[in-house]
Amino acid sequence: MEQLYSALNVQIANWSVLYTKLHRYHWFVKGPFFFALHEKFEGLYNEAAEVVDEAAERLLAIGGTPASSLKEFLSLCTLEESDGEVKAEDMVASLSADYKHLKEQLTSIAQLAEEHEDQVTADFAIGLMEKLDTHIWMLNAYLGE
């Protein structure tokens, strides 16, 4: 179970850092697509906050201890923070890459959970993967890919 606990803590850290990145993008986006992206980033950071809470509660329910400090998040995170000025298109490309990375990790979590006969955690991971598929598709469509 320790592997599953660790994997869920990485998710908590990643989604926490992503939450902050999305806030940054929401505040600093500029250009002709400002209104659409400003609103989209807000929806995504609200979703990220919900994912952090759900993952932490799931981890507690199965006997683990969720990471709960910025120091822990930064030490566990496998996503990159955003700093400096970033163009809107680069924001979208970064988020697409982040969501692809998260999806890969969630695939592993689903497999680990099934190995431990924890269908609820597997379902949690699979449900997130479905959301991420939609986000990746939409972000890539914005980029013309």
C-alpha positions in Angstrom: 0.0 0.0 0.0 2.9 2.4 0.6 3.4 2.7 -3.2 -0.2 3.7 -3.6 0.0 6.2 -0.7 3.1 7.7 -2.3 1.5 7.9 -5.7 -1.5 9.6 -4.3 0.7 12.1 -2.5 2.5 12.9 -5.8 -1.0 13.6 -7.2 -1.9 15.9 -4.3 1.4 17.8 -4.8 1.1 18.0 -8.6 -2.5 19.2 -8.5 -1.6 21.7 -5.7 1.2 23.2 -7.9 -1.0 23.1 -10.9 -3.6 25.0 -8.9 -1.1 27.8 -8.3 0.1 27.7 -11.9 -3.5 28.0 -13.2 -4.1 31.0 -10.9 -0.9 32.6 -12.3 -2.1 32.0 -15.8 -5.6 33.3 -14.9 -4.1 36.6 -13.6 -1.4 37.2 -16.2 -3.0 36.0 -19.5 -3.0 38.7 -22.2 -3.9 39.0 -25.8 -6.9 38.5 -28.1 -8.1 35.4 -26.3 -7.9 36.9 -22.8 -11.6 36.6 -22.0 -11.9 32.9 -23.0 -8.6 31.8 -21.4 -9.2 33.9 -18.2 -12.5 32.1 -17.7 -11.1 28.7 -18.7 -8.2 28.9 -16.3 -10.5 29.8 -13.5 -12.6 26.7 -14.1 -9.5 24.6 -14.3 -8.1 25.9 -11.0 -11.4 25.3 -9.3 -11.3 21.8 -10.6 -7.7 21.4 -9.3 -8.8 22.4 -5.8 -11.5 19.8 -5.8 -9.1 17.1 -7.0 -6.6 17.9 -4.2 -9.4 17.6 -1.7 -10.8 14.4 -3.1 -7.3 12.8 -3.4 -6.4 13.7 0.2 -9.7 12.4 1.5 -9.3 9.2 -0.4 -5.8 8.8 0.9 -7.0 9.3 4.5 -9.8 6.8 3.9 -7.4 4.0 2.9 -5.0 4.7 5.8 -2.5 7.1 4.3 -1.4 10.6 5.3 -1.7 13.3 2.7 1.0 15.8 2.0 -0.3 19.1 3.3 2.4 21.8 3.2 4.0 23.8 0.4 7.3 22.3 1.3 6.0 18.8 0.9 4.2 19.7 -2.4 7.4 21.1 -3.9 9.5 18.2 -2.8 7.0 15.6 -4.2 5.8 17.5 -7.3 6.8 16.2 -10.8 5.3 19.2 -12.7 7.2 22.4 -13.2 6.1 25.7 -11.7 5.6 28.7 -14.0 7.5 31.9 -13.5 8.3 34.9 -15.6 6.2 36.2 -18.5 4.5 33.5 -20.5 2.6 33.9 -23.7 -1.0 32.7 -23.9 -0.2 30.0 -26.4 2.7 28.7 -24.2 0.4 28.6 -21.2 -2.0 26.4 -23.1 0.9 24.1 -24.3 2.3 23.8 -20.8 -1.1 22.8 -19.4 -1.6 20.2 -22.2 1.8 18.7 -21.3 1.0 18.8 -17.6 -2.3 17.0 -18.1 -0.7 14.4 -20.2 1.9 13.8 -17.5 -0.9 13.6 -14.8 -2.8 11.1 -17.0 0.3 8.8 -17.2 0.6 8.9 -13.4 -3.1 8.2 -13.0 -2.8 5.1 -15.2 -0.2 3.8 -12.8 -2.4 4.7 -9.8 -5.4 2.8 -11.3 -3.2 -0.3 -11.8 -1.7 -0.1 -8.3 -5.1 0.3 -6.8 -6.5 -2.7 -8.6 -3.5 -4.8 -7.5 -4.5 -3.9 -3.9 -8.2 -4.6 -4.7 -9.0 -1.0 -4.1 -11.7 -0.4 -6.7 -12.7 3.0 -5.3 -9.2 4.5 -5.8 -9.0 2.9 -9.2 -12.3 4.5 -10.1 -11.1 7.8 -8.8 -8.0 7.7 -11.0 -10.0 6.5 -14.1 -12.6 9.3 -13.6 -9.8 11.9 -13.5 -8.2 10.4 -16.6 -11.5 10.9 -18.5 -11.6 14.6 -17.5 -8.0 14.9 -18.5 -8.7 13.4 -22.0 -11.2 16.2 -22.5 -8.9 18.9 -21.3 -6.0 17.6 -23.5 -8.3 17.5 -26.5 -9.6 21.0 -26.0 -6.2 22.5 -25.2 -4.7 20.9 -28.3 -7.6 22.1 -30.4 -6.8 25.6 -29.2 -3.2 25.1 -30.3 -4.4 23.8 -33.7 -3.1 20.3 -33.1 
